[in-house]
């Protein structure tokens, strides 16, 4: 009897191991504070991964640059980055592809009582810029300035730095305005700071009506083609998790610690920004709009886009 029980137990373990082995492993590089981590947690909380045909392996990242290194080195299968970098890498021979994740972008903020009301008012002021001199929003802001006959590079004192540090600079009145990523902008808005221009505002004022995703999943094209079914299912479950976080207060409450929100107002702003970024569609018209944005950025500073004057073929991955 004991031998029979042992054999049955071994058979069950073998079956379980075999079932797990059949699942495609997707190694996902994510920062602890990133919104991708919110979705991965929600997928686990809702039991979506238990029924999936893939298994997620987390690759912890310290920052965005670490993600790019991990993807190129083969230590991660998928990260979140932007289509500009994806295209520039394809221009250098690395066959990476992009699939949209969020269309929420950064913002230009000032204190609520600040006299700065327009771009022209930035002249002679100190501007904090998250992401460095090649930050996409900074280049778009320069393009918008040119449209208004303003040379923001010449008339503004620029301070580059990490987003948390620059937020402190604005709070301490050591910079007059701050161009930063959306999560940091949301936290500042919750403290009474005013958005002068959002990334979406900049794009629209530059004459582009379509909403273009700011960031997306980036992966090697060959890997994606080899694991297309698993990748498509991951995208679908990720969408389901995101929708539930935006519509179900109980599900949102479960991932609240990951947001590191310091107040109810901050929680509300973060959730609103996150949910605003949901991708509703990804059409040829949006991809054509991305090309227009790319050309603007290329004209401002080709160090961001690389030598190619156009988005490289294959940059935008199709799940069809």
Buried (B, 14 or more C-beta within 10 A) or exposed (E): EEEEEEEEEEEEEEEEEEEEEEBBBBBBBBBEEBBBBBBBBBBBBBEBBEEBEBBBEEBEBEEBEBBBBBBBEEBBBBBBBBBBBBBBBBBEEEBBBBBBBBBBBBBBBBBEEBEBEEBEBBEEBBBBBBBEEBBBBBBBBBBBBBEEEBEBEEBBEBBBBBBEEBBBBBBEEEBBBBBBBBBBBBBBBBBEBBBBBBBBBBBEBBEBEBBBBBBBBBBBBEBBEEBBEBBBBBBEBBEBBBBBBBEEEEBBEBBEEBBEBEEEBBBBBBBBBBBBBBBEEBEEEBBEBBBBBBBBBBEBEEEBBBEBEEBBEBBBBEEE
